[in-house]
Amino acid sequence: MPTLTRLILVLIILGGLGYGAVYALANWVEPNEREITVRIKKDGFGR
């Protein structure tokens, strides 16, 4: 069953790369804080 072993190995490697990418984004990237203004139309609001 070398093909099954190879498939499982590739899936483990891809999962590890994905986990590493999420970990890197969570720990190394700092979000910028800024104020956001959203305008809401009064038409149909509160009916």
Rosetta constraint file for C-alpha pairs under 8 A:
AtomPair CA 1 CA 5 HARMONIC 6.48 0.50
AtomPair CA 2 CA 6 HARMONIC 6.07 0.50
AtomPair CA 3 CA 7 HARMONIC 6.10 0.50
AtomPair CA 4 CA 8 HARMONIC 6.19 0.50
AtomPair CA 5 CA 9 HARMONIC 6.08 0.50
AtomPair CA 6 CA 10 HARMONIC 6.14 0.50
AtomPair CA 7 CA 11 HARMONIC 6.21 0.50
AtomPair CA 8 CA 12 HARMONIC 6.15 0.50
AtomPair CA 9 CA 13 HARMONIC 6.21 0.50
AtomPair CA 10 CA 14 HARMONIC 6.15 0.50
AtomPair CA 11 CA 15 HARMONIC 6.03 0.50
AtomPair CA 12 CA 16 HARMONIC 6.09 0.50
AtomPair CA 13 CA 17 HARMONIC 6.22 0.50
AtomPair CA 14 CA 18 HARMONIC 6.17 0.50
AtomPair CA 15 CA 19 HARMONIC 6.09 0.50
AtomPair CA 16 CA 20 HARMONIC 6.02 0.50
AtomPair CA 17 CA 21 HARMONIC 6.16 0.50
AtomPair CA 18 CA 22 HARMONIC 6.33 0.50
AtomPair CA 19 CA 23 HARMONIC 6.10 0.50
AtomPair CA 20 CA 24 HARMONIC 6.03 0.50
AtomPair CA 21 CA 25 HARMONIC 6.20 0.50
AtomPair CA 22 CA 26 HARMONIC 6.10 0.50
AtomPair CA 23 CA 27 HARMONIC 6.16 0.50
AtomPair CA 24 CA 28 HARMONIC 5.58 0.50
AtomPair CA 24 CA 29 HARMONIC 7.48 0.50
AtomPair CA 25 CA 29 HARMONIC 5.38 0.50
AtomPair CA 41 CA 45 HARMONIC 7.28 0.50
